[in-house]
Amino acid sequence: MSLASTPSTGDDTGSSTNDSGTEPDSRSRFWDFNGTRDDDDDMGGMSQLAIQDAVSWSRLSLSQSTVSLPEYAQNSSLASPELPDNEQVCYGMIYQVEVKLSENNMPKLNSELHHEAQVTAAERVLTFTVERKVDHLTVSFSDGVTLGILSDLMFESFGLIMERNSSFFLEGVAPINLLRERIGKISKSSDRKIRIDINVYGPRGTKKKIGGELSGKKVWLQRPDSYKTNVPYDNPHVVSFPEINHVSADANNARRALDGEGQLAKHDRIQKMVSEVYVSLQRAGELETTSGDRRLQTTLLDHQQRALTFMKQRESGNIPEKYRLWKKSSLEGQELYVHRVTKTRSTVKPEERGGGILADDMGMGKSLCLLALLLETLDEGRQWAQQKHSEEYHGSAIERYSRATLVVVPSALLINNWLNEVKTHLGDTLKWIKYHGVGREKDLDALADSDLIVTTYQTLRQEFANKRSMLHKIEWYRVVLDEAHVIRRPSNTFHSTCLELEARSRWCLTGTPIQNRLLDIGALFAFLRAEPFHNIAQFRRFIVLPFEQGDEGVKDRLVLLYDSLCLRRNKDILCLPGTDERERPLRFSPEEMKQYQSTLKTLQRSVSEKVGQYEKHREFGLFQAQLQLRILCNHGTYQKPFSWKRNMLQLDESLAIESGTSFEARCDGCEQPRPALVLTTNSCGHFVCASCLEYLEDILKPADSMPCPRCHYKDLAKCLRTDAIPTRNNRHSGHRRDALNRRMYFKDVGFSTKMNALVEDVKDRMEEMKSIVFSCWTHTMDLVGRHLENASIEYLRIDGDTLMSRRQRVLDEFDKDSGARVLLSEYYLVSN
């Protein structure tokens, strides 16, 4: 078995824009230090190892012609002749059953499918045998190679039937071209799932008995799309009437055609449609410019002035008629208003005001636009609050009305970013409050008598869960969710907590309103209370379900919603200078190549022993092996043999970083699905997300120990992560991990081609520009730090061991013209 990794280098440099949309300091540069691939020519004769990238396992040509199987036919005439009771019949089909693919068998799947395609000339359908094991059902190719495992529901429904009746069996069926296409798109562990049809066969005499058992378990058999031609079809769940002909199979064939393009490639369909929606948007090009308040100390760029116009229109309700969702109409002489998407009717003109979504790309200045809007509407906010206070009736849960804008951000670091933006662009114009930490303001009148309050989702959720939320007792002039995709899951308590906030206007700032599902933006519409989509069920009804059913009108409906409620632009309108990317090929030294080959063989043996095994608990597998080889490309001969066995957590974190938000775990603190960059305790085994750790740090005094939020283990800080992670070190300069851990992982003497090349690049024009080195792996950062110290280069560092309260100070110090010229940072700290 070959493994997917190569000795490599990939020192990329580039530029970016800051959140104000201005061009960044051209003296900064960035390194991605995580072992990207080189060409095979740079591997020193390693081509015989046949190393291939994991993503390319299944990307072979899909262009083979399709013919019908000689013994397997598409559903046409399914008449059921009279048969003896012991004759085999096809009871029917279970549609699109989930199969979890075996991680250890992934390299074999593509070769099996390629072989099947060559043998059968890429026939229309491929069949699989289903075997009963002790506690699960496996799906295998005809030669015994395991495809994967059926869902637990299938085992519960069919396990006992298969055990007592040897004539009863299941058969998997899937179009080979679609199967190869779906597997070819799997790039990470969490995607290892496909769906296939399951045909059910058994004796005709037991048809009614088995049919009754299945219906009792809510399992219903359908007419099969494809089945064996030499076996009659006789479905126990079909009620036949002599006067009525059999239903045509056209509906099933149409569904199969749709599913081939849809169910197995739903994510691609969503992304394709979203791209088409963005191209169809018109409102952004028709907006006029608004220069902003004279007190604004930063001149707004053209696209920011147009964004300010959009935001003022959405808050005032002065929206151009063509972008209103409610269209004026008449029926039998009566004037009424009809919703363009849902066709809902209203005899009263609905108000289309109260906020929206600013969805520009990152770096285009969304926060600056919001601050400009805040400054422009300060007087309006005061008048609104005074009017609300003078009203005779107030909401029972509301105790104050405030002119303030409440901004909710994902982390304490972003609170500091917002406040720095205020100081930069507004000076001392605003009265602001940082609502975070143990010493945060508790006086309701002081909170209400402010212009801007910034807090975190975690603080908001924690107070609301304990029924002591000060922020929910105030009705705000404006509530803003920064990185609003945090609330994209309606079942998430962050979503319900934010939904309960009361405000005149509500805004979402996010560069990704739709990440993986259409419902993502539906959750944002629900927060905006954009009727009738304040009820998320309406979004499912008119957008999500029609899309899943292949309704081509969904795109036009989304265009209407986007143009009315959302402003979306990308950086192409800024005409920024392009990114300067440079790739520097490197060659291993003979000693590095020798260690690489030795490690590769060891990992091959370790992984190949697990091929075909079914393991309920995840163990060291192919993805981790790939990452270990990439790490070795960084560390060279400094890395001790078998050190990867003591570094499993870091490998898991690296997988999470590469796979994005789709790889998640449930935090034992907030009990929410959170990115799998988690902290875990050796003593109690619970997971704590970064937000909960930040919250614990804020509510405890410096001298206090940190209890586990689930089991209250006395000192969380002493048992964080694993022995691969040392005790916290609050020093941000010359950051060092404990000596014992370094001795376990690194040799005292070694050689790394990549580290030497990195130091050379950093030294180049070091006085003219600063450098940021990113890495997924803290051990790599350790080794980079050692080489920088040996070269007498001062550097700063932030990683998971850096307290939240110190991270901003590190960034502020690095931002100064004097001092350290190099910053080492972990990826996820920047993404948070």
C-alpha positions in Angstrom: 0.0 0.0 0.0 1.3 3.4 -0.9 1.0 6.4 1.4 0.1 9.9 0.3 2.9 12.4 1.2 6.1 13.7 -0.2 9.2 15.3 1.1 8.5 18.9 0.3 8.6 22.6 0.8 6.1 25.3 0.1 7.2 28.7 1.4 4.4 30.9 0.0 4.5 34.7 0.3 1.5 36.9 -0.2 -0.4 40.0 0.7 -3.8 40.8 2.1 -6.0 43.7 3.0 -7.0 44.9 6.5 -10.6 45.1 7.6 -10.8 48.7 6.6 -10.4 47.8 2.9 -7.1 49.7 2.6 -4.0 48.2 1.1 -1.8 46.4 3.6 1.7 47.3 4.6 3.8 46.0 1.7 6.6 45.2 4.1 4.8 42.2 5.6 5.1 38.7 4.3 3.6 35.3 5.2 4.8 31.8 5.3 2.6 28.7 5.1 4.8 26.2 6.9 3.0 22.9 6.6 4.8 20.7 4.1 3.2 21.1 0.7 4.2 18.8 -2.1 7.2 19.0 -4.5 7.4 17.3 -7.8 8.6 13.7 -7.9 11.8 14.8 -9.4 12.8 16.4 -6.1 12.4 13.2 -4.1 15.7 11.8 -4.8 14.6 8.7 -6.7 11.5 8.1 -4.5 9.1 7.5 -7.5 9.3 3.7 -7.0 7.4 4.1 -3.7 4.3 5.1 -5.8 3.2 7.7 -3.3 0.0 9.3 -4.3 -2.1 12.1 -2.8 -5.1 11.0 -0.8 -7.5 13.2 -2.8 -6.4 11.6 -6.1 -7.2 8.0 -5.1 -10.5 8.2 -6.9 -9.9 10.8 -9.6 -9.5 8.5 -12.6 -11.3 9.1 -15.9 -15.1 8.8 -15.7 -15.5 8.8 -19.5 -16.0 5.1 -20.1 -19.0 4.1 -22.1 -22.0 2.5 -20.4 -23.8 -0.7 -21.4 -26.4 -2.8 -19.7 -25.4 -5.7 -17.6 -26.3 -9.1 -19.3 -27.7 -10.6 -16.1 -28.9 -7.3 -14.5 -31.6 -5.1 -16.0 -33.2 -1.8 -15.5 -36.8 -1.9 -14.2 -39.2 -2.3 -17.0 -42.0 -4.8 -16.9 -42.1 -6.2 -13.4 -44.8 -8.8 -13.7 -44.8 -11.5 -11.0 -45.4 -15.0 -12.3 -46.7 -17.8 -10.1 -43.8 -19.4 -8.3 -43.5 -22.2 -5.6 -43.1 -21.0 -2.1 -39.4 -21.8 -1.9 -38.5 -19.9 -5.1 -36.5 -16.7 -4.8 -38.2 -13.4 -5.5 -37.2 -9.8 -5.2 -39.2 -8.2 -2.4 -38.2 -4.7 -3.5 -35.7 -2.0 -2.8 -34.7 0.3 0.1 -33.8 3.6 -1.4 -30.4 5.3 -0.8 -29.1 3.7 2.4 -26.0 5.3 3.9 -22.8 3.4 3.8 -19.8 4.5 5.9 -16.7 3.8 4.0 -13.7 2.1 5.8 -10.9 4.7 6.2 -8.3 2.0 6.0 -9.7 0.6 2.7 -9.9 4.0 0.9 -6.8 3.3 -1.2 -8.3 0.0 -2.5 -11.7 1.4 -3.4 -10.6 3.3 -6.4 -8.6 0.4 -7.8 -11.5 -1.9 -7.2 -13.9 0.4 -9.0 -11.4 1.0 -11.8 -11.0 -2.8 -12.1 -14.8 -3.3 -12.2 -15.1 -0.7 -14.9 -12.5 -2.4 -17.1 -13.9 -5.8 -16.6 -17.6 -4.9 -17.2 -16.9 -2.0 -19.6 -18.2 0.5 -17.0 -21.7 -1.1 -16.8 -24.6 1.0 -15.7 -24.9 -0.6 -12.2 -22.5 -2.4 -9.8 -23.7 -4.9 -7.3 -22.4 -5.6 -3.8 -22.9 -8.5 -1.3 -24.2 -7.7 2.2 -22.9 -9.9 5.0 -24.1 -10.1 8.6 -21.4 -9.7 11.3 -21.9 -9.8 15.0 -23.2 -6.2 15.4 -23.2 -4.7 11.9 -23.8 -5.4 8.2 -20.9 -5.0 5.8 -21.0 -4.2 2.1 -18.4 -5.9 -0.1 -17.3 -6.2 -3.7 -17.7 -9.6 -5.4 -14.0 -10.4 -4.6 -14.5 -9.8 -0.9 -13.0 -6.3 -0.6 -15.0 -4.3 1.9 -16.8 -1.2 0.7 -18.1 -0.1 4.0 -20.7 -0.6 6.8 -24.5 -0.1 6.6 -26.3 2.1 9.1 -27.3 0.7 12.5 -30.9 0.9 11.5 -30.3 -1.6 8.7 -28.8 -4.1 11.2 -31.7 -3.7 13.6 -34.2 -4.2 10.8 -32.5 -7.2 9.0 -30.0 -8.7 11.3 -32.4 -11.3 12.9 -34.1 -12.1 9.6 -30.7 -12.9 8.0 -29.7 -15.0 11.0 -32.7 -17.3 10.9 -33.3 -17.5 7.2 -30.4 -18.6 5.0 -32.4 -18.0 1.8 -32.9 -14.4 2.6 -30.2 -11.9 1.5 -29.6 -8.3 0.7 -27.8 -6.8 -2.3 -26.3 -3.4 -2.8 -26.8 -1.6 -6.1 -25.2 1.6 -7.4 -24.4 3.2 -10.7 -20.7 2.7 -11.1 -20.0 6.1 -12.7 -21.8 8.0 -9.9 -20.1 5.9 -7.2 -16.7 6.7 -8.6 -17.6 10.4 -8.9 -18.7 10.6 -5.3 -15.7 8.7 -3.9 -13.4 10.8 -6.0 -14.6 13.9 -4.2 -13.8 12.6 -0.7 -10.9 14.6 0.7 -11.2 14.2 4.5 -12.3 11.7 7.0 -15.7 13.2 7.8 -16.8 12.8 4.2 -16.4 9.1 4.1 -20.1 8.4 3.4 -22.0 7.4 0.3 -25.5 6.1 -0.4 -26.5 3.0 -2.4 -29.8 1.2 -3.0 -30.4 -2.1 -1.2 -32.4 -4.8 -3.0 -34.1 -7.4 -0.8 -34.5 -11.1 -1.9 -36.0 -14.1 -0.2 -38.4 -17.0 -0.6 -41.8 -16.2 -1.9 -43.5 -18.2 0.9 -42.1 -15.9 3.6 -42.9 -12.7 1.7 -45.9 -11.6 3.8 -44.2 -12.5 7.2 -41.1 -10.6 6.4 -43.1 -7.7 4.9 -45.0 -7.5 8.2 -41.8 -7.4 10.2 -40.3 -4.7 8.1 -43.4 -2.5 8.2 -43.5 -2.9 11.9 -40.0 -1.4 12.0 -41.1 1.4 9.7 -39.1 0.0 6.8 -40.9 0.2 3.5 -39.9 -1.6 0.3 -40.1 0.3 -3.0 -40.2 -0.8 -6.7 -36.5 -1.5 -7.5 -34.7 0.7 -10.1 -32.6 -2.3 -11.1 -32.8 -6.0 -10.1 -31.8 -9.5 -11.3 -33.7 -10.4 -14.5 -33.8 -14.1 -13.5 -35.7 -13.4 -10.3 -39.3 -12.2 -10.3 -40.4 -9.1 -8.4 -43.1 -9.6 -5.7 -43.4 -6.8 -3.2 -45.2 -7.6 0.1 -45.9 -3.9 0.6 -47.8 -3.4 -2.7 -51.6 -3.7 -2.7 -52.7 -4.9 -6.2 -56.1 -4.4 -7.8 -56.8 -6.4 -11.0 -58.6 -3.5 -12.6 -55.5 -1.2 -12.2 -52.4 -1.5 -14.3 -48.9 -1.4 -12.7 -47.5 2.1 -12.2 -44.9 3.0 -14.8 -41.3 3.0 -13.8 -40.7 6.5 -15.3 -41.1 8.2 -12.0 -38.4 6.1 -10.5 -36.1 6.6 -13.5 -36.7 10.4 -13.2 -35.8 10.3 -9.6 -32.7 8.3 -10.3 -31.6 10.9 -12.9 -32.2 13.7 -10.4 -30.4 11.8 -7.7 -27.4 11.1 -9.9 -26.9 14.9 -10.3 -28.3 15.8 -6.9 -28.1 13.6 -3.8 -24.6 12.3 -4.4 -23.3 15.7 -5.3 -25.5 18.0 -3.3 -22.7 20.2 -2.1 -21.5 20.9 -5.6 -25.0 21.7 -6.7 -25.3 24.2 -3.9 -22.0 25.9 -4.7 -22.9 26.0 -8.4 -26.2 27.6 -7.7 -24.8 30.1 -5.2 -22.2 31.2 -7.8 -25.0 31.7 -10.3 -26.9 33.7 -7.8 -23.9 36.0 -7.1 -23.5 36.6 -10.8 -27.2 37.5 -11.2 -27.2 40.2 -8.4 -27.9 43.8 -9.6 -28.4 46.0 -6.6 -24.7 46.5 -5.7 -24.1 48.2 -9.1 -27.0 50.6 -8.8 -26.2 52.0 -5.3 -25.2 55.6 -5.0 -22.4 56.8 -2.8 -22.8 58.3 0.7 -19.6 60.0 2.0 -20.3 59.5 5.7 -20.4 61.7 8.8 -17.9 64.5 9.0 -16.7 63.2 12.4 -15.4 60.0 10.6 -11.6 60.3 10.6 -11.1 57.8 7.7 -12.3 58.5 4.2 -14.5 55.8 3.0 -13.6 54.0 -0.3 -16.1 54.0 -3.1 -17.4 50.5 -2.3 -17.8 51.4 1.4 -19.8 54.5 0.5 -22.2 52.4 -1.5 -22.4 49.9 1.4 -23.3 52.8 3.7 -26.1 53.7 1.2 -27.4 50.2 1.3 -27.4 50.0 5.1 -29.2 53.3 5.4 -31.9 52.1 2.9 -32.4 48.9 4.8 -32.7 50.7 8.2 -35.0 53.5 7.0 -37.2 51.3 4.7 -36.5 53.7 1.7 -35.8 50.8 -0.6 -36.1 51.0 -4.4 -39.4 49.5 -5.6 -37.6 46.8 -7.7 -35.8 45.5 -4.7 -38.8 45.3 -2.4 -40.0 41.8 -1.5 -43.7 43.0 -1.2 -45.2 43.9 -4.5 -48.2 46.2 -4.7 -51.2 44.5 -6.5 -55.0 44.5 -6.5 -57.7 41.8 -6.4 -61.3 42.6 -7.2 -60.7 46.3 -6.7 -59.0 45.8 -3.3 -55.4 47.0 -2.9 -53.1 44.4 -1.4 -49.4 43.4 -1.3 -48.0 40.1 -2.4 -44.7 38.6 -1.4 -42.6 37.9 -4.4 -41.2 34.6 -3.1 -44.0 33.1 -1.0 -47.0 34.8 -2.7 -48.3 35.6 0.8 -50.9 38.4 0.7 -51.3 41.4 3.0 -53.9 44.2 2.9 -51.5 46.5 4.8 -48.2 47.6 3.4 -45.5 45.6 5.3 -42.5 47.6 6.6 -39.3 46.5 4.9 -36.8 47.9 7.3 -34.7 46.8 10.2 -31.3 45.7 8.9 -29.9 43.1 6.6 -26.7 41.2 5.7 -23.4 42.7 4.7 -21.6 39.8 3.0 -18.6 41.4 1.4 -15.4 39.4 1.2 -13.1 39.5 4.2 -10.9 42.6 4.2 -13.3 44.9 2.4 -14.1 46.9 5.5 -17.4 45.6 6.8 -16.7 46.8 10.4 -15.7 50.3 9.1 -19.0 50.5 7.2 -20.9 49.5 10.3 -19.1 52.2 12.4 -19.8 54.8 9.7 -23.5 53.8 9.9 -23.4 54.0 13.7 -21.9 57.5 13.6 -24.4 58.7 11.0 -27.4 57.6 13.1 -26.4 58.6 16.6 -29.1 61.3 16.8 -31.8 59.0 15.4 -30.9 56.4 18.0 -31.3 58.9 20.8 -34.7 60.0 19.5 -35.9 56.4 19.1 -34.8 55.5 22.7 -36.6 58.6 24.1 -39.7 57.8 22.2 -39.8 54.2 23.4 -39.3 55.3 27.0 -42.3 57.7 26.7 -44.6 55.0 25.3 -47.4 53.8 27.7 -46.9 50.1 27.2 -43.5 48.3 27.3 -42.5 44.7 26.9 -42.5 42.7 30.1 -39.0 41.5 29.7 -37.5 44.8 28.6 -36.3 47.2 31.4 -34.4 49.8 29.3 -34.3 51.2 25.8 -30.9 52.2 24.5 -29.5 54.2 21.6 -26.5 51.9 21.6 -25.3 49.4 19.0 -24.6 45.9 20.5 -21.9 44.0 18.6 -21.4 40.3 19.2 -18.1 38.7 18.1 -16.7 35.2 18.3 -13.7 35.9 20.6 -12.1 38.3 23.0 -9.4 39.0 20.5 -12.0 40.4 18.1 -13.4 42.6 20.8 -10.0 44.3 20.9 -10.0 44.5 17.1 -13.3 46.3 17.1 -12.2 48.8 19.8 -9.0 49.4 17.9 -11.1 50.2 14.8 -13.2 52.6 16.9 -10.0 54.5 18.1 -8.6 54.5 14.6 -11.6 55.7 12.6 -13.8 57.5 15.2 -11.3 58.7 17.9 -13.1 59.7 21.1 -16.5 60.3 19.4 -18.2 57.3 20.9 -18.9 56.1 24.4 -18.1 52.4 24.4 -18.1 49.5 26.8 -16.2 46.2 26.6 -18.8 43.7 28.0 -16.5 40.8 28.7 -14.5 39.3 31.6 -15.1 39.0 35.3 -15.0 42.8 35.8 -17.6 43.7 33.1 -20.2 46.4 33.7 -23.2 45.2 35.7 -25.2 48.4 36.0 -28.2 48.4 33.6 -28.3 52.2 33.3 -24.6 52.5 32.5 -25.1 49.9 29.7 -28.1 51.6 28.3 -26.3 55.0 28.4 -23.6 54.1 25.9 -23.1 54.3 22.1 -21.4 50.9 21.5 -21.1 47.7 23.5 -19.0 44.8 22.3 -19.3 41.3 23.7 -18.8 37.6 22.7 -21.2 34.9 21.7 -20.0 32.8 24.6 -20.6 35.5 27.2 -24.1 36.2 25.8 -25.0 32.5 25.8 -23.6 31.8 29.2 -25.6 34.7 30.8 -28.8 33.8 28.9 -28.5 30.1 29.9 -28.2 31.2 33.6 -31.2 33.5 33.2 -29.2 36.6 34.3 -28.5 38.2 31.0 -28.2 42.0 31.3 -28.1 42.4 27.6 -31.5 40.7 27.1 -33.1 43.2 29.5 -32.4 46.1 27.1 -34.0 46.8 23.7 -31.2 48.1 21.5 -31.3 50.5 18.6 -29.1 48.1 16.7 -27.7 44.6 17.2 -24.8 43.4 15.0 -23.5 39.8 14.7 -19.9 39.8 13.5 -19.0 36.5 11.8 -22.7 35.8 11.8 -22.3 32.3 10.3 -21.6 31.3 13.9 -25.4 31.1 14.3 -26.0 29.2 11.1 -27.4 26.1 12.8 -30.9 26.7 14.2 -30.4 23.9 16.8 -27.3 25.7 18.2 -28.0 27.7 21.4 -25.9 30.6 20.0 -28.7 30.9 17.4 -31.6 30.8 19.9 -29.7 33.2 22.3 -29.2 35.8 19.6 -32.7 35.4 18.4 -34.0 36.5 21.8 -32.2 39.9 21.7 -34.6 42.8 21.0 -33.6 45.6 18.7 -35.0 48.1 16.2 -32.4 47.0 13.6 -30.5 43.8 13.2 -27.4 43.2 11.1 -25.3 40.2 10.1 -21.7 40.6 9.0 -20.2 37.6 7.3 -18.2 36.8 4.2 -19.8 33.3 3.9 -23.6 33.6 4.4 -23.9 30.1 2.8 -21.2 27.7 3.8 -22.4 24.1 3.2 -26.2 24.3 3.3 -28.9 26.7 2.0 -30.3 26.7 5.5 -27.3 28.6 6.6 -28.6 31.9 5.2 -32.1 30.9 6.3 -30.9 31.0 9.9 -29.6 34.6 9.3 -33.0 35.6 7.8 -34.7 34.3 10.9 -32.4 36.4 13.1 -33.2 39.5 10.9 -37.0 38.7 11.4 -37.5 39.3 7.7 -41.1 38.2 7.4 -42.3 35.6 6.5 -38.8 34.1 6.9 -38.7 35.0 10.6 -40.1 31.5 10.8 -37.3 29.3 9.4 -39.8 26.6 8.4 -40.9 29.0 5.7 -37.4 29.1 4.3 -37.3 25.3 4.3 -40.7 25.2 2.5 -39.9 27.7 -0.2 -36.2 27.4 -0.7 -34.6 24.2 0.7 -37.2 21.6 -0.2 -37.8 22.9 -3.7 -34.0 22.9 -4.3 -33.8 19.3 -3.1 -36.6 18.4 -5.4 -34.9 19.9 -8.4 -37.0 23.1 -8.7 -35.1 25.4 -11.1 -37.0 28.4 -9.7 -35.1 28.4 -6.5 -32.2 30.4 -8.0 -34.6 33.2 -9.0 -36.1 33.3 -5.5 -32.7 33.5 -3.9 -31.7 36.3 -6.2 -34.8 38.3 -5.0 -33.9 37.7 -1.4 -30.2 38.5 -1.8 -30.9 41.7 -3.8 -33.4 42.9 -1.1 -31.7 41.8 2.2 -28.0 41.3 1.4 -25.1 43.1 -0.1 -22.5 40.9 -1.5 -19.3 42.0 -3.4 -15.8 40.4 -3.8 -12.4 41.9 -3.9 -12.3 42.1 -7.6 -13.9 45.5 -7.5 -11.0 46.9 -5.5 -8.3 46.4 -8.2 -5.8 45.3 -5.5 -2.3 44.2 -6.6 -2.1 40.5 -7.0 -0.5 38.1 -4.5 3.1 37.3 -5.0 3.4 33.6 -4.6 6.8 31.9 -4.8 7.4 28.2 -4.6 10.9 27.1 -3.7 11.8 23.5 -4.4 14.2 21.9 -1.9 16.0 18.6 -1.9 16.5 16.3 1.1 20.0 15.8 2.4 21.1 12.1 2.2 20.4 11.7 6.0 16.9 13.2 5.7 16.1 11.0 2.8 17.2 7.9 4.7 15.0 8.8 7.7 12.1 9.6 5.4 12.3 6.3 3.7 12.5 4.4 6.9 9.5 6.3 8.4 7.5 5.7 5.3 8.1 1.9 5.4 7.1 1.8 9.1 3.9 3.8 8.5 3.1 1.6 5.5 3.3 -1.5 7.6 1.2 0.1 10.4 -1.6 1.1 8.0 -1.6 -1.9 5.8 -2.2 -4.2 8.8 -5.5 -2.4 9.4 -6.9 -2.7 5.9 -10.2 -4.5 5.9 -10.6 -4.3 9.6 -13.7 -2.9 11.2 -12.9 -0.6 14.1 -15.5 1.1 16.1 -12.9 3.4 17.7 -10.7 5.5 15.5 -7.1 4.6 15.5 -4.0 5.8 13.7 -5.0 5.7 10.1 -4.0 6.9 6.6 -4.8 10.6 7.1 -2.6 10.7 10.2 0.1 8.9 8.4 0.1 11.4 5.6 0.4 14.3 8.1 3.2 12.6 9.9 5.2 12.4 6.7 4.6 16.1 6.0 5.8 17.0 9.5 8.9 14.9 8.9 9.6 17.1 5.8 9.7 20.1 8.2 11.8 18.5 11.0 14.3 16.5 9.1 16.7 14.4 11.2 15.8 16.4 14.4 12.7 14.2 14.7 13.1 11.0 16.8 11.8 7.7 15.3 8.3 6.8 16.4 7.7 10.3 17.9 4.5 10.3 15.9 2.9 7.9 18.4 3.2 10.6 21.0 1.8 13.3 18.8 -1.7 12.1 17.9 -3.5 15.2 19.2 -1.6 17.6 17.0 -2.3 15.4 14.0 -6.0 15.5 14.8 -5.8 19.3 15.1 -4.1 19.5 11.8 -6.9 17.4 10.2 -9.4 19.8 11.6 -7.6 22.9 10.2 -7.4 21.4 6.8 -11.0 20.2 6.7 -12.6 23.4 8.0 -15.7 23.6 10.1 -17.2 20.3 8.9 -15.0 18.3 11.3 -16.4 19.0 14.7 -16.8 17.7 18.2 -19.3 18.5 21.0 -17.8 20.7 23.6 -18.4 19.5 27.2 -18.7 23.1 28.3 -21.2 24.8 26.1 -22.4 21.5 24.6 -22.3 22.9 21.1 -20.7 21.4 18.0 -17.5 23.3 17.8 -14.4 23.0 15.5 -12.3 20.1 16.6 -9.5 22.3 17.7 -10.3 21.4 21.2 -8.6 21.0 24.5 -9.0 17.7 26.4 -8.0 16.7 29.9 -5.9 13.6 30.7 -7.5 13.2 34.1 -11.2 13.5 33.1 -11.2 13.1 29.4 -13.6 16.0 28.6 -13.4 18.3 25.6 -13.3 22.1 26.1 -13.6 24.4 23.1 -11.5 27.6 22.8 -14.5 29.8 23.6 -15.2 28.0 26.9 -11.6 28.1 27.9 -11.6 31.8 27.2 -14.7 32.2 29.4 -13.1 30.2 32.3 -10.0 32.4 32.1 -12.1 35.5 32.4 -14.3 34.5 35.3 -11.5 33.2 37.5 -8.9 35.2 39.4 -5.3 34.7 38.3 -4.5 32.6 41.5 -7.5 30.3 41.0 -7.2 26.8 39.5 -9.3 26.2 36.4 -12.0 23.5 37.0 -13.4 21.3 34.2 -16.8 22.7 33.4 -18.3 19.2 33.2 -17.0 17.2 36.1 -15.3 20.1 38.0 -11.9 18.4 38.1 -9.9 20.7 40.3 -7.2 22.0 38.0 -7.9 21.9 34.3 -4.8 23.9 33.5 -2.5 21.1 34.8 -4.1 18.4 32.6 -4.8 20.2 29.4 -4.4 18.2 26.2 -1.8 15.5 26.4 1.9 15.1 27.3 2.7 16.5 23.9 1.5 19.9 25.2 3.5 21.4 28.1 2.4 23.6 31.0 1.3 27.1 29.9 4.1 29.6 29.4 2.9 33.2 29.5 6.0 34.6 28.0 5.4 35.8 24.4 9.0 36.4 23.5 11.5 33.5 23.3 8.6 31.1 23.9 9.9 27.7 24.9 8.2 24.4 25.6 9.3 22.3 28.5 12.7 20.5 28.1 11.3 17.0 28.9 8.8 17.2 26.1 11.4 18.5 23.6 13.8 15.6 24.5 11.0 13.1 23.9 10.3 14.5 20.5 13.5 16.0 19.1 17.1 15.0 19.0 19.6 17.6 20.4 21.5 17.5 17.1 20.0 17.2 13.6 19.6 18.8 10.2 16.5 20.3 8.4 16.8 21.6 4.9 13.5 23.4 5.2 14.4 25.1 8.5 17.6 26.4 7.0 15.8 27.7 3.9 13.3 29.4 6.1 15.9 31.3 8.1 17.6 32.4 4.9 14.2 33.8 3.6 13.5 35.6 6.9 16.9 37.2 6.9 16.4 38.5 3.3 15.3 42.2 3.6 14.5 41.7 7.2 15.0 45.4 8.0 12.5 46.3 5.3 9.6 43.9 6.1 8.3 41.8 8.9 7.5 38.1 8.5 4.7 35.9 9.9 5.3 32.1 9.9 2.1 30.0 10.2 2.0 26.4 11.1 -0.6 23.8 12.1 1.9 22.1 14.4 3.3 23.5 17.7 6.4 21.2 17.5 7.3 22.7 14.1 7.0 26.1 15.8 9.4 24.9 18.5 12.0 24.0 15.9 11.5 27.2 13.9 12.0 29.1 17.2 15.3 27.2 17.9 16.6 28.1 14.5 15.7 31.7 14.8 17.4 31.9 18.2 20.5 30.3 16.8 20.5 33.0 14.0 20.0 35.7 16.7 16.7 36.7 15.2 14.2 38.1 17.8 10.6 36.7 17.4 7.2 36.7 19.0 4.9 33.7 19.3 1.2 33.0 19.9 -0.2 29.5 20.1 -2.8 27.5 22.1 -0.7 28.0 25.2 -0.9 31.8 25.0 -3.7 33.1 27.3 -6.4 35.0 25.5 -5.6 38.1 27.6 -2.1 38.1 26.2 -2.7 37.5 22.6 -3.7 41.0 21.7 -0.6 42.4 23.5 1.6 40.1 21.4 -0.1 41.4 18.2 0.1 45.0 19.4 3.8 44.6 20.1 4.4 43.0 16.7 2.5 45.9 15.0 5.1 48.4 16.3 7.9 49.5 13.9 10.5 48.6 16.5 11.1 45.2 18.2 10.7 41.7 16.8 10.6 41.2 13.1 9.1 37.7 13.1 5.8 36.3 14.5 5.1 32.6 14.8 1.4 31.7 14.9 -0.9 28.7 14.7 -3.5 28.8 12.0 -6.6 28.5 14.1 -5.7 31.5 16.3 -5.8 33.7 13.2 -9.0 32.1 11.9 -10.7 32.8 15.3 
